[in-house]
Amino acid sequence: MNRTARIALAKGLYDPSCDVFAVESCSEIEVGDGLVYLPTAEHQSTGSSAFNRTNGIVSFKTD
């Protein structure tokens, strides 16, 4: 069964590295166990750290 889903992403919060017209070329998305994993966009870190820029990973449930 071929299933298609759409997730609306807020502009500037995530960085999936996808071409809008060729989503098959997405290089920074993982899918598995009913979840889609996306990196967040790089942003200023909080707290006192030697690293001033950071990003994270978020997941969305697909079923």
TATADA-V233219 format. One record per backbone hydrogen bond with DSSP energy under -0.5 kcal/mol. CO is the residue of the C=O (numbers start at 0). NH is the residue of the N-H. Records with the same first field share a line. If there is no record, write none. Layout:
CO: NH + NH
This chain:
0: 2
6: 8
9: 12 + 13
12: 40
15: 27
16: 26
18: 21
21: 18 + 24
22: 25
27: 38
29: 36
31: 34
33: 61 + 62
34: 31
35: 59
36: 29
37: 57
38: 14
42: 53
46: 48
49: 51
51: 44
53: 42
55: 39
57: 37
59: 35
